[in-house]
Amino acid sequence: MKIFSWVLLLVLGMPAFAAEVRVPTQEGIVYGVADGQQLTMDYYAPKGAGPHPIAIIIHGGGYQRGNSKSGSEAYCADFLAPAGYAVFSVNYRLAPKYPYPYMVYDVQRAVRFLRHNAGRWDGQANRIALVGGSAGGFLSNMVGLLNAPGDASAADPVDRESAQVQAVVTLFAQSSFATVPLNADVHALLDPVIKEKGEAEGLKEASPITYVSKGDPPFLQILGDKDEYIPFSEATNLDAALRKVGVPSEIIRIPGGMHGTGGWYKLPGVPDWEVQMTEWLNRTLGHQGPVGEGVRKREPVGGVPPA
């Protein structure tokens, strides 16, 4: 059983020492109901005095798997909560039962819910960042670029709130489905829209890069240049599109990095991406929280500490 758990964690992108991952302060917070099922999120309490910026973590899992405690992006709570961020990790509906765009709607609902209820956690309603990896990175890209306004006529006051965010961080994330071969997971997500609108139009509609505009929030993309699923060009293409319309955009390249952060800490010369990410969020959101606590130590390679 222990061997199976270790393998499963690696498949999901979580480091094998996942027992060190921060435990949620509050679990199963209901942020909405869709198709009769509750949508939930977990809360990781921030360190220090508030008010606190809000970081919404969106898990990966190939659009068909995963939950708020799985995926290497869950590790981000370990260093964002100590830096003073109110961290929420969201669950969303999964394909193929709920294909595109249902999970996009769920993440938008999570943003609206936290904006409306930020005061419950001493959070800042207008300092919200999305942090997603893999499938969650696609969702962070999409929701960040759609900038969906609230529905002023909605009966639910949560739905009257904007789903716009003030910062987006993505790890190994898809920015266009038209430039990468479609695998089984992507087919589970996109086959209905492709069947309805044709492949070219369906892929365009579901690709985050389609929605780039000058009003977008700043973006930080983090990606290994040896990622076996997401070509590095996915990051550079989106970066170029954002910069073209004047949106601040940065990339952190992980030399030799594959999909998921699980093995990054072993790479020689790996950048301190966790520190750089936290510092970027601090600058972008005007936050002054401490940086570095909760970051996992790099593992020496061949007995020699990484550069």
C-alpha positions as MATLAB code, in Angstrom:
seq = 'MKIFSWVLLLVLGMPAFAAEVRVPTQEGIVYGVADGQQLTMDYYAPKGAGPHPIAIIIHGGGYQRGNSKSGSEAYCADFLAPAGYAVFSVNYRLAPKYPYPYMVYDVQRAVRFLRHNAGRWDGQANRIALVGGSAGGFLSNMVGLLNAPGDASAADPVDRESAQVQAVVTLFAQSSFATVPLNADVHALLDPVIKEKGEAEGLKEASPITYVSKGDPPFLQILGDKDEYIPFSEATNLDAALRKVGVPSEIIRIPGGMHGTGGWYKLPGVPDWEVQMTEWLNRTLGHQGPVGEGVRKREPVGGVPPA';
ca = [
       0.000    0.000    0.000;
       2.840    2.361    0.812;
       4.449    1.659   -2.552;
       1.170    2.278   -4.348;
       0.666    5.592   -2.520;
       4.178    6.718   -3.389;
       3.687    5.891   -7.071;
       0.301    7.602   -7.129;
       1.768   10.770   -5.667;
       4.459   10.852   -8.313;
       1.890   10.346  -11.067;
      -0.109   13.274   -9.720;
       3.006   15.421   -9.530;
       3.236   15.546   -5.726;
       6.655   14.988   -4.143;
       7.075   11.588   -2.502;
       7.407   13.303    0.902;
       3.797   14.492    0.697;
       3.291   13.933    4.435;
       4.982   17.303    4.908;
       2.225   19.097    3.022;
       0.323   21.655    5.101;
      -2.977   20.423    6.517;
      -6.076   22.491    5.665;
      -7.450   24.628    8.476;
     -10.996   24.167    7.212;
     -12.212   21.521    4.761;
     -15.279   21.079    2.606;
     -16.377   24.721    2.440;
     -19.345   24.785    0.042;
     -18.934   27.536   -2.535;
     -21.811   26.559   -4.775;
     -24.183   23.852   -5.982;
     -24.183   22.665   -9.594;
     -26.302   19.933  -11.138;
     -27.365   18.928   -7.629;
     -23.859   18.456   -6.248;
     -21.992   20.628   -3.791;
     -18.825   22.366   -4.954;
     -16.274   22.529   -2.163;
     -12.944   24.083   -1.273;
     -10.377   23.782    1.516;
      -8.886   26.707    3.440;
      -5.294   27.150    4.624;
      -5.015   29.899    7.219;
      -2.458   32.641    6.581;
       0.289   33.598    8.971;
       0.375   37.094   10.432;
      -2.101   39.909   10.809;
      -4.667   40.658    8.107;
      -6.185   41.661    5.912;
      -4.775   39.009    3.593;
      -4.603   38.661   -0.179;
      -6.357   35.535   -1.432;
      -4.702   32.747   -3.423;
      -7.024   30.245   -5.113;
      -5.239   26.981   -5.895;
      -6.671   24.902   -8.751;
      -5.544   21.275   -8.874;
      -4.495   19.323  -11.933;
      -5.298   15.748  -12.897;
      -5.874   15.654  -16.622;
      -9.390   17.165  -16.461;
     -10.726   13.779  -15.300;
      -9.000   13.193  -11.951;
      -7.718   14.904   -8.849;
      -9.042   16.897   -5.948;
      -8.114   19.865   -3.785;
      -5.403   17.911   -1.946;
      -3.738   16.301   -4.977;
      -1.304   17.592   -7.544;
       1.961   19.407   -7.104;
       0.194   22.764   -7.036;
      -1.160   21.778   -3.586;
       2.422   22.281   -2.382;
       2.004   26.011   -3.035;
      -0.104   26.280    0.124;
       3.005   25.308    2.106;
       4.791   28.546    1.264;
       1.937   30.921    0.419;
       0.076   30.580    3.728;
       3.218   31.412    5.766;
       3.717   34.417    3.478;
       0.381   35.831    4.622;
      -1.932   34.569    1.876;
      -5.402   33.213    2.628;
      -5.180   30.061    0.520;
      -8.192   28.192   -0.839;
      -7.866   24.979   -2.840;
     -10.950   24.264   -4.940;
     -12.635   21.140   -6.235;
     -14.466   21.348   -9.547;
     -16.580   19.079  -11.727;
     -14.601   16.658  -13.882;
     -14.787   15.372  -17.448;
     -16.115   13.391  -19.209;
     -19.376   13.750  -17.264;
     -18.815   17.497  -17.096;
     -16.792   18.546  -20.152;
     -15.776   22.059  -21.164;
     -16.952   24.621  -20.104;
     -18.418   23.358  -16.804;
     -15.175   23.389  -14.824;
     -14.525   26.940  -16.050;
     -17.885   27.946  -14.598;
     -16.952   26.286  -11.303;
     -13.702   28.202  -10.921;
     -15.464   31.447  -11.794;
     -18.015   30.641   -9.106;
     -15.174   30.078   -6.616;
     -13.754   33.530   -7.387;
     -17.166   35.143   -6.996;
     -17.797   33.295   -3.720;
     -14.494   34.362   -2.186;
     -14.906   37.944   -3.358;
     -18.368   38.066   -1.767;
     -17.285   36.344    1.448;
     -13.692   37.546    1.806;
     -14.404   39.148    5.161;
     -15.144   35.745    6.720;
     -11.427   34.967    6.469;
     -10.097   38.521    6.787;
      -9.327   38.371    3.076;
      -8.992   41.160    0.531;
     -11.793   40.939   -2.019;
      -9.868   42.870   -4.667;
      -6.532   41.111   -4.239;
      -7.237   37.642   -5.594;
      -4.725   35.439   -7.416;
      -5.284   32.173   -9.270;
      -2.576   29.516   -8.892;
      -3.085   26.417  -11.031;
      -1.038   23.546  -12.387;
      -1.557   21.356  -15.465;
      -5.363   21.098  -15.953;
      -5.663   23.634  -13.142;
      -3.221   25.828  -15.018;
      -5.461   25.751  -18.056;
      -8.364   26.794  -15.821;
      -6.294   29.584  -14.264;
      -5.368   30.804  -17.736;
      -8.956   30.649  -18.926;
     -10.646   32.291  -15.947;
      -7.920   34.917  -15.696;
      -8.310   35.858  -19.358;
     -12.109   35.744  -19.539;
     -12.435   38.483  -16.896;
     -16.097   37.582  -16.464;
     -18.237   40.364  -14.952;
     -20.977   39.744  -12.424;
     -24.615   39.290  -13.378;
     -26.393   42.290  -11.875;
     -29.787   40.588  -12.296;
     -28.804   37.324  -10.561;
     -30.942   36.221   -7.615;
     -27.866   34.876   -5.830;
     -25.726   37.789   -4.587;
     -22.590   35.701   -5.142;
     -23.317   35.591   -8.865;
     -23.512   39.378   -8.951;
     -19.817   39.508   -8.093;
     -17.108   39.756  -10.735;
     -14.943   36.715  -11.494;
     -12.019   38.949  -12.415;
      -8.749   38.345  -10.591;
      -5.726   40.537  -10.005;
      -2.951   38.015  -10.711;
      -2.527   34.639  -12.404;
       0.210   32.071  -11.760;
       0.245   28.919  -13.871;
       2.485   25.880  -13.700;
       2.967   23.717  -16.819;
      -0.273   24.954  -18.337;
      -1.973   24.745  -21.716;
      -2.603   28.058  -23.448;
      -3.872   26.714  -26.793;
      -5.338   23.376  -27.801;
      -4.719   24.123  -31.465;
      -0.941   23.844  -31.149;
      -0.562   20.563  -29.221;
      -1.770   17.059  -30.196;
      -4.955   16.109  -28.363;
      -4.597   13.201  -25.930;
      -7.355   11.099  -24.334;
      -7.765   13.488  -21.402;
      -8.226   16.473  -23.683;
     -10.689   14.567  -25.837;
     -12.738   13.849  -22.691;
     -12.804   17.569  -22.028;
     -13.365   18.916  -25.527;
     -15.116   16.293  -27.685;
     -18.611   17.747  -27.086;
     -17.645   21.271  -28.146;
     -15.691   19.875  -31.110;
     -18.721   17.829  -32.174;
     -20.966   20.868  -31.860;
     -18.778   23.483  -33.551;
     -16.152   21.597  -35.528;
     -12.564   21.024  -34.483;
     -11.063   24.375  -35.497;
     -13.800   26.472  -33.908;
     -14.128   24.236  -30.865;
     -10.410   24.335  -30.103;
     -10.352   28.084  -30.592;
     -13.235   28.607  -28.176;
     -11.609   26.440  -25.496;
      -8.113   27.924  -25.827;
      -7.218   30.586  -23.256;
      -4.992   32.507  -25.687;
      -8.112   33.337  -27.722;
      -9.240   35.735  -24.983;
      -6.097   37.817  -24.429;
      -6.918   41.517  -24.113;
      -5.315   44.649  -22.717;
      -7.450   44.505  -19.561;
      -6.013   41.172  -18.398;
      -4.294   40.725  -15.019;
      -0.513   40.188  -14.809;
       0.629   36.634  -15.560;
       3.483   34.485  -14.257;
       4.077   31.154  -16.005;
       6.333   28.456  -14.539;
       7.295   25.545  -16.760;
      10.055   22.993  -17.258;
      11.772   22.955  -20.614;
      11.640   19.133  -20.687;
       7.935   18.874  -19.935;
       6.645   15.737  -21.623;
       3.092   17.060  -22.047;
       3.219   20.846  -22.370;
       5.752   22.296  -24.837;
       7.626   25.348  -23.577;
       6.136   27.226  -26.522;
       2.772   27.138  -24.722;
       4.250   29.594  -22.230;
       6.190   31.718  -24.696;
       3.218   32.029  -27.075;
       0.934   33.286  -24.309;
       3.665   35.535  -22.963;
       4.112   37.136  -26.398;
       0.360   37.637  -26.823;
       0.037   39.284  -23.400;
       3.027   41.553  -23.911;
       1.703   42.592  -27.316;
      -1.361   44.155  -25.675;
       0.615   45.636  -22.783;
      -0.175   43.086  -20.050;
       2.717   42.365  -17.633;
       3.922   38.815  -18.183;
       6.880   36.789  -16.924;
       8.136   33.224  -17.274;
      10.241   31.148  -14.894;
      12.006   28.413  -16.852;
      12.922   25.232  -14.983;
      15.973   23.805  -16.844;
      15.468   20.062  -17.268;
      12.073   20.246  -15.526;
       9.430   17.705  -16.439;
       5.663   17.826  -15.857;
       4.829   18.402  -12.190;
       7.013   19.985   -9.547;
       7.694   16.674   -7.788;
      11.191   16.189   -9.216;
      12.227   19.809   -9.585;
      13.865   20.035   -6.161;
      16.415   17.408   -7.295;
      17.528   19.228  -10.448;
      21.000   20.790  -10.482;
      20.766   24.554  -10.682;
      16.983   24.641  -10.282;
      15.850   28.234   -9.649;
      14.155   29.159   -6.386;
      10.853   29.296   -8.204;
       8.796   29.216   -5.003;
      10.581   32.308   -3.676;
      10.404   34.049   -7.050;
       6.702   33.232   -7.320;
       5.926   34.583   -3.848;
       7.943   37.738   -4.483;
       6.124   38.231   -7.790;
       2.747   37.870   -6.085;
       3.823   40.283   -3.346;
       4.807   42.896   -5.932;
       1.731   42.353   -8.076;
      -0.763   42.442   -5.211;
       0.999   45.043   -3.070;
       1.622   42.575   -0.245;
       4.554   42.610    2.167;
       4.448   39.127    3.645;
       7.598   37.137    4.467;
       9.120   34.905    1.815;
      10.727   31.490    2.059;
       9.064   29.650    4.932;
       7.654   26.308    3.843;
       9.901   25.984    0.773;
      11.363   22.499    0.511;
      15.109   22.153    0.590;
      16.870   21.179   -2.603;
      18.272   17.650   -2.666;
      21.987   17.352   -3.437;
      22.696   15.654   -6.757;
      25.449   13.062   -6.528;
      26.444   14.373   -3.122;
      27.049   17.875   -4.445;
      24.583   20.614   -3.410;
      22.764   22.175   -6.365;
      24.170   25.484   -7.592;
];
